[in-house]
């Protein structure tokens, strides 16, 4: 079986919400390997999770940025847990992002033994913000492996996308905790979704 097929089969399995945590002492007991999804509000995080799982309403996209205020845990076929993290940076200074993420988010990242990777989303249409760099710094400090994923690539023209991917790849190379492979995705067209599924399937239980 090739990697793309393994990814397709994993994400075709049932995926269900099973826990929400607003405090560190409310986290579920560690069990399955976990992949957490992080990004600025309106980066398309909920849309990407829905595209990966093939379910339109698994993670709720909101017209009001910043609505997700807790860690939401989803069981994917009893092989992998997807963790939807609160969006950051909507109408906030980087210092405020740092303060918000220093609590539950940072402690979760730093102390979760089953957390295998953080998928950090960056919008293809928007320049990398200081809030993104602030969160990258926190991920580095938490010593968590993370992977940069560019979203909404259907909304930019090829030359602009090429420049964006070069910029994000250079950013990944500057950070030891960052995975070298950068994924370019569109939840709208499905571009890059099979490849990202395959990459995440490598982290799941057999």
C-alpha positions in Angstrom: 0.0 0.0 0.0 1.4 3.4 -0.9 1.4 6.4 1.4 -1.5 8.2 -0.3 -3.7 5.2 0.0 -2.8 4.7 3.7 -3.7 8.3 4.3 -7.0 8.0 2.4 -8.0 4.8 4.3 -7.1 6.4 7.7 -9.1 9.6 7.1 -12.0 7.6 5.7 -12.6 6.1 9.1 -15.1 7.4 11.6 -14.0 10.7 13.2 -15.9 11.8 16.3 -15.6 14.6 18.8 -15.0 13.2 22.3 -13.7 15.9 24.6 -13.3 19.7 25.0 -10.9 21.3 27.5 -10.7 24.9 28.7 -8.4 24.1 31.6 -5.2 22.0 32.0 -6.9 19.8 34.6 -9.7 19.1 32.1 -7.5 17.5 29.5 -8.4 13.8 28.6 -6.0 11.1 29.7 -3.2 10.6 27.2 -3.8 7.6 24.9 -3.6 7.6 21.1 -1.0 9.7 19.2 -2.2 13.3 18.8 -1.8 15.9 16.0 -2.8 19.4 16.9 -4.0 22.1 14.4 -3.1 25.7 15.1 -3.2 28.9 13.2 -4.5 32.5 13.1 -8.2 33.1 13.2 -9.7 32.9 9.7 -6.7 30.9 8.4 -9.1 28.1 7.4 -8.3 25.6 10.2 -11.8 24.2 10.6 -12.2 24.0 6.8 -8.9 22.0 6.6 -9.9 19.6 9.3 -13.2 19.1 7.6 -11.5 18.5 4.2 -9.1 16.0 5.7 -11.8 14.0 7.3 -14.3 14.4 4.4 -16.9 15.8 6.8 -18.4 19.3 6.3 -19.3 20.0 9.9 -16.8 18.0 12.1 -15.0 21.2 13.0 -17.2 24.2 13.0 -16.1 27.1 10.9 -17.4 30.4 12.2 -18.1 33.8 10.7 -16.8 35.2 14.0 -13.1 34.8 14.2 -11.7 33.5 17.5 -14.8 31.6 18.4 -12.9 28.4 19.3 -11.8 29.0 22.9 -10.9 25.5 24.0 -9.0 22.4 22.9 -11.3 20.2 21.0 -10.4 16.5 20.7 -11.5 14.2 17.8 -10.9 10.4 17.7 -10.0 9.3 14.2 -10.8 5.6 13.9 -9.1 4.8 17.3 -5.8 5.3 15.6 -5.1 9.0 15.9 -6.5 12.0 17.8 -6.9 15.4 16.0 -6.8 18.4 18.4 -8.4 21.6 17.2 -6.6 24.5 19.0 -8.0 28.0 19.4 -7.2 30.5 16.7 -4.9 33.3 17.6 -4.1 36.8 16.5 -7.5 38.2 15.5 -7.3 42.0 16.3 -4.6 41.2 18.9 -1.1 42.3 19.4 1.6 39.7 19.4 2.1 40.2 23.1 -1.6 39.4 23.8 -1.2 36.2 21.7 1.8 35.3 23.8 -0.1 35.8 27.0 -3.1 33.9 25.8 -1.0 31.0 24.6 1.3 31.0 27.6 -1.4 29.4 29.7 -3.4 26.3 28.6 -1.9 26.2 25.1 1.7 26.3 26.1 1.3 23.9 28.9 -0.5 21.5 26.7 2.2 21.7 24.0 5.0 21.3 26.5 3.7 18.6 28.7 1.6 16.3 26.4 3.4 13.0 26.0 1.2 11.8 23.2 1.4 14.9 21.1 3.3 13.9 18.0 3.1 17.0 15.8 1.5 20.4 15.5 0.2 21.5 12.1 0.6 25.2 11.9 -1.4 26.9 9.2 -0.4 30.0 7.2 -2.7 31.8 4.8 -1.4 31.9 1.3 -3.1 35.3 0.7 -1.6 37.1 3.7 1.9 37.9 4.8 3.4 36.1 7.7 2.3 38.0 10.8 4.2 38.8 14.0 1.6 36.6 15.8 2.6 33.7 13.6 6.3 34.2 14.5 5.3 34.5 18.2 3.6 31.1 18.1 6.5 29.6 16.2 8.8 30.8 19.0 6.5 29.2 21.6 6.5 25.9 19.7 10.3 26.1 19.6 10.4 26.6 23.3 8.0 23.8 23.9 10.2 21.5 21.9 7.3 20.2 19.8 7.8 19.1 16.2 5.6 21.2 14.0 4.8 21.3 10.3 3.9 24.4 8.3 0.9 24.1 6.0 -0.1 26.9 3.6 -3.9 27.2 3.2 -6.2 28.7 0.6 -3.8 28.3 -2.3 -6.7 28.4 -4.7 -7.0 32.1 -3.9 -3.6 33.2 -5.2 -2.0 33.1 -8.7 0.9 30.7 -9.3 3.8 33.3 -9.2 2.5 34.6 -5.8 2.1 31.1 -4.5 5.6 30.2 -5.6 7.0 33.1 -3.7 4.9 32.3 -0.6 6.0 28.7 -0.6 9.7 29.7 -0.9 9.2 32.1 2.0 7.5 29.5 4.2 10.2 26.9 3.3 12.9 29.3 4.3 11.1 29.9 7.6 11.0 26.2 8.3 14.7 25.8 7.6 15.5 28.5 10.2 13.7 26.5 13.0 15.1 23.1 14.2 11.7 22.0 15.6 10.0 22.7 12.2 9.4 19.8 9.8 11.2 20.5 6.6 8.3 19.5 4.3 5.9 22.3 3.7 2.4 21.4 2.5 0.3 23.6 0.1 -3.4 23.0 0.5 -6.9 24.1 -0.6 -9.9 22.9 1.4 -12.0 24.3 -1.5 -10.5 22.3 -4.4 -8.9 19.4 -2.4 -5.4 20.3 -3.6 -2.7 18.9 -1.3 -5.2 17.2 1.0 -4.2 13.6 0.0 -0.5 14.4 0.6 -1.2 15.9 4.0 -3.3 12.9 5.0 -0.4 10.6 4.0 2.0 12.6 6.1 -0.3 12.5 9.2 -1.0 8.8 8.7 2.6 8.1 9.4 2.0 9.3 13.0 -1.1 7.1 13.6 -1.2 3.7 15.3 -0.9 0.8 12.8 
